[in-house]
Amino acid sequence: MADNPANNGAEQNGMPALNALAQYCKDFSFENPNAPRSLQPQTEGPQINLQVNVNAKQLAEADFEVDLTLEGDAKIGGKDVLFAFELTYSGVFRVQNIPQDQLHPVIMIECPRLLFPFARQIVADAVRNGGFPPLYIDPIDFVALYRQRAAEVQSQPGQTNLS
């Protein structure tokens, strides 16, 4: 029996595998609400705000859809919005031969880590196309984000799911 290229033979040899089956822009918006006034030279640099969220849902026994959501804006003086964006960039991942106790961290850390460079580029291009210098989001520590979210869930009574 020949190896299936989609799983690189992981199923047959028992090796752990994480494969991206698809990735796509699920939802995206960019706003430049004060144009063309916002495109004029500013006396001070903008304050950039960014929120990151990761969610996942199981599609099949070994397949998971992971959503990486980036929401942000740039303001001058804390009130005048130069631009705002919201992006949900998603992927479908096949996970094989990962121990059950490691499955959740793999889905919630490694999958968004693989999606991030593509989402970062979409945001940078949209900000540039909106008339501003491109916004290159700094790398995100998905391990720290995972730990922070786990701590938040544990501190809330009745919560058991991180996704």
NUDREN-146578 format. One record per residue (C-alpha): x, y, z. Coordinates in steps of 0.1 Angstrom, whole numbers, m for minus. Layout:
BEGIN
{{X, Y, Z}}
...
END
This chain:
BEGIN
{{0, 0, 0}}
{{15, 34, m10}}
{{17, 63, 14}}
{{m9, 89, 11}}
{{9, 122, 5}}
{{m16, 140, 27}}
{{m3, 122, 58}}
{{33, 116, 47}}
{{30, 80, 59}}
{{25, 91, 95}}
{{m5, 68, 99}}
{{14, 37, 88}}
{{46, 43, 109}}
{{30, 59, 140}}
{{50, 91, 137}}
{{33, 123, 150}}
{{21, 144, 122}}
{{4, 178, 118}}
{{m7, 187, 82}}
{{m24, 218, 69}}
{{m51, 207, 46}}
{{m64, 242, 38}}
{{m60, 278, 49}}
{{m82, 307, 41}}
{{m94, 342, 50}}
{{m127, 335, 67}}
{{m136, 371, 76}}
{{m119, 404, 70}}
{{m126, 441, 73}}
{{m105, 472, 71}}
{{m117, 507, 79}}
{{m102, 541, 72}}
{{m131, 561, 87}}
{{m114, 596, 86}}
{{m99, 595, 51}}
{{m86, 616, 35}}
{{m79, 637, 67}}
{{m63, 606, 83}}
{{m37, 603, 55}}
{{m22, 637, 62}}
{{11, 638, 81}}
{{6, 634, 118}}
{{24, 654, 145}}
{{26, 623, 167}}
{{29, 586, 161}}
{{m2, 564, 163}}
{{m10, 542, 193}}
{{m15, 507, 179}}
{{m39, 483, 197}}
{{m40, 446, 189}}
{{m61, 417, 202}}
{{m53, 381, 194}}
{{m77, 352, 198}}
{{m75, 315, 188}}
{{m104, 291, 186}}
{{m107, 256, 173}}
{{m134, 231, 165}}
{{m131, 194, 156}}
{{m144, 186, 121}}
{{m136, 149, 121}}
{{m117, 124, 141}}
{{m83, 138, 132}}
{{m93, 171, 115}}
{{m96, 205, 132}}
{{m105, 240, 120}}
{{m84, 266, 138}}
{{m94, 303, 136}}
{{m67, 330, 143}}
{{m84, 363, 149}}
{{m65, 396, 148}}
{{m83, 428, 157}}
{{m66, 461, 159}}
{{m66, 498, 153}}
{{m44, 528, 152}}
{{m54, 560, 170}}
{{m39, 594, 174}}
{{m42, 609, 208}}
{{m62, 579, 220}}
{{m93, 590, 202}}
{{m90, 598, 165}}
{{m90, 564, 146}}
{{m66, 563, 117}}
{{m76, 527, 107}}
{{m91, 496, 122}}
{{m91, 460, 110}}
{{m105, 426, 119}}
{{m92, 394, 104}}
{{m102, 358, 110}}
{{m77, 336, 92}}
{{m84, 299, 94}}
{{m70, 266, 86}}
{{m80, 230, 85}}
{{m54, 207, 101}}
{{m51, 170, 103}}
{{m34, 157, 135}}
{{m23, 121, 137}}
{{m5, 101, 163}}
{{m4, 129, 189}}
{{m10, 117, 225}}
{{m44, 129, 238}}
{{m28, 149, 266}}
{{m7, 169, 240}}
{{m35, 173, 214}}
{{m50, 205, 228}}
{{m17, 224, 230}}
{{m7, 213, 195}}
{{m40, 226, 181}}
{{m40, 258, 201}}
{{m3, 267, 198}}
{{13, 250, 167}}
{{m17, 256, 143}}
{{m20, 293, 149}}
{{18, 296, 147}}
{{16, 281, 112}}
{{m13, 305, 102}}
{{3, 337, 117}}
{{27, 347, 89}}
{{m1, 346, 63}}
{{m25, 366, 86}}
{{3, 391, 93}}
{{9, 397, 56}}
{{m28, 402, 49}}
{{m29, 429, 76}}
{{3, 446, 64}}
{{m10, 447, 28}}
{{m44, 461, 39}}
{{m29, 488, 60}}
{{m6, 497, 31}}
{{m35, 497, 6}}
{{m54, 520, 30}}
{{m27, 546, 25}}
{{m5, 540, 56}}
{{29, 524, 60}}
{{24, 486, 63}}
{{18, 474, 98}}
{{40, 444, 105}}
{{27, 427, 136}}
{{54, 415, 159}}
{{57, 377, 163}}
{{32, 364, 188}}
{{42, 340, 216}}
{{14, 315, 212}}
{{27, 294, 242}}
{{23, 324, 265}}
{{m11, 332, 250}}
{{m22, 295, 256}}
{{m9, 296, 292}}
{{m27, 329, 299}}
{{m60, 316, 285}}
{{m56, 284, 305}}
{{m51, 304, 337}}
{{m82, 325, 329}}
{{m103, 294, 323}}
{{m91, 278, 355}}
{{m100, 309, 375}}
{{m136, 309, 362}}
{{m159, 284, 380}}
{{m176, 259, 358}}
{{m152, 264, 328}}
{{m133, 234, 314}}
{{m128, 241, 277}}
{{m100, 264, 264}}
{{m114, 267, 228}}
END
